[in-house]
Amino acid sequence: MFELTESNSENFVVNNFQASSSTEIAFPSMTIAGLSLFKKTDPESIKKLLINYQNDTARIENVYEALRSPDANFALHYLQSGPNNYVNSSVSNFDSAIKGLSADYWSKALALTDVLDHMTADTRLEWKNNIAGWDVPLFEQDAVVSTIIELLLNRDKYLAEKVDGIFKGLSKVHVTNDPAGFTKRFIMENIIGSSAKKEAIDDLRQVMASFMGRHITPMRNMNTGSIIESAWKNNSGKWLEMDGGIIKFKVFKKQTIHFEIHPDLAWRLNEILSILYPHAIPEEFKSRKASFKKEQEFDLTQKLLSNDLLSALANLEPTRIWDRSGYQPRVIGTKDNCVSMRYHLDNKALDAQLDVFMVSCGGMRPNKHSQAWEFDYDFISIRDDIVRLGKAPDHISYQYFPTQTEMSNEVIERLDIQPTDELLEPSAGQAGIAGGMKGLGKSVVCVEVSALNCLVLDAIGFDAVINEDFIKYAATAPKFDKIGMNPPFSLGRAKLHVETALTLLKTSGSKLVAIVPPSLKNQLSANGYQVQWSAMFYNQFENTNATVCIVEITKL
């Protein structure tokens, strides 16, 4: 027997008690490009596999000996045969059976590591073919421990080979002839018709997903090809983001794609390349460049969606309407603004995660047992963009809490909208106020910092949807007759947003109505305005106990 443990220095240690003196083998935990990309392999899991392999070998040997008897061969002849359908009742030899068992256990052992994830496609396929063809050593202690340690220690080299293959696929030149590496802009022609080029971009996305701590396996379900083709058809020549902004790209009508990698990840990719080519890439392309000092801004981070959730979103389709009156049910159409899973989702945790996301986009399940969601707009029209962006607004950093109907109705009533009024909702979210304004005035403009919410607003249909922070937008914005708003509250933003919005009122009689914290009553700078306050509203926002009120401000 043996023990496989992890030392305090995060080294794996193997003590072989079968030999006369114990043999200790250790290797350090690994980082690359300043990141801990590699998964730890659980020593106890490998130990259990070896014990199970020994037990299964004994089981096969016992059965094999029993099946070699004349009585067993006689019985198997009739048990495995039927009229006119003779089946060979002989069994494989013992050595062959153990080779097959070993192959299964090697597959299980590799699955406990992340080695295959970091290999090139060719190397990974070679390993899989060897296992499928039983061309592997017996799954015994010495071979297992030494092979797994060697594979784990070589993960940086495997990843470097994979990154090198990606670079060649993207640039068609060797890095020694292009020392800027991944920091340059890539240009590829005929992208729509080339599966190999789209595959290279997909491989790049998988590697960078590991940089961001995301699971790699489901990445292909995000369908890089469809994202690129959608950009070509619907946003030709326009810069778009992919995977939370790690890639910026645009596709032209002539089927040429330009794309750039976020600088903070590009230098890490170059550092990985330097493992294979230490002298090919200058130091300036292998380290983070000093950034210029920027003006302080609010943190507007977006939370990346899991690849499992993105895969589920990619499998949504318009809900089918079935005619079941005949002998065989048939589809006669689809339900407006309703989507369903193409295939039933058995994973309850993922189903719950998907439901939370769909609700955040304005969807509602017709019943708790269905995997369908109804919307007030065409969700499918924005689904591909959500999958491309790979992110959703973080409700805390964005201070996005949807406006409830009761308050929204009072805001709109107090605005007293006229048919000629030009209307604005800053920080519009998903149109909690603007939705009620629509159709009442001359025009409705929505300003919203979240790209995902802007997709929803575009799908609902407003005269203009501006994807920008409201404070920045206001610096050059036109004037409006009426403004309805539910501003962010934290860090003094409610006061800042309301006072900024006041500067956008057109003339005397123009009005702003806002949902604000009561503390704002003694803080607003409203000289030249008439101000009225409503009664308190309690517990109006989900997941927060905030007390709010409505302020009505008319320009004098």
Buried (B, 14 or more C-beta within 10 A) or exposed (E): EBEBEBEEEEBBBBBBEEEEEEEEBEBEEBEBBEBEBBBBBBBEBBBBBBEEBEEBBEEBEEBBEEBEEEEBEEEBBEEEEEEEEEEEBEBEEBEEBBBEBBBBBBBBBBEBBBBBBBBBEEBBEEBEEEBEEBEBEBBBBBBBBEBBBEBBEBBBEBBBBBBBBBBEBBBEEEBEEBBBBBBBEBEBEEBBEBEEBBBBBBBBBBBBBBBEEBEBEBBBBBBBBBBBBBBBEEBEEEEBBBBBBBBBBBBBEEBBBBBBBBEEBBBBBBBBBBBBBEEBBEEEBBEEEEEEEEEEEBEEEBEBBBBBBBBBBBBBBBBBEEEEEEEEEEEEEBBEBBBBBEEEEEEEEBBEBBBEBBBBBBBEBEEEEEBBBBBBBBBBBBBBBBBBBBBBBBBBBBBBBBBBEEBBEBBBEBBBBEEEBBBBBBBBBBBBBBBBBBEBBEBBBBBBBBBBBBBBBBBBEBEEBBBEBBBEBBEEBEEBBBBBBBBBBEEEBBBBBBBBBBEBBBEEEBBBBBBBBBEBEEBBEBEEBEEEEBEEBEEBBEEEEBEBBBBBBBBE
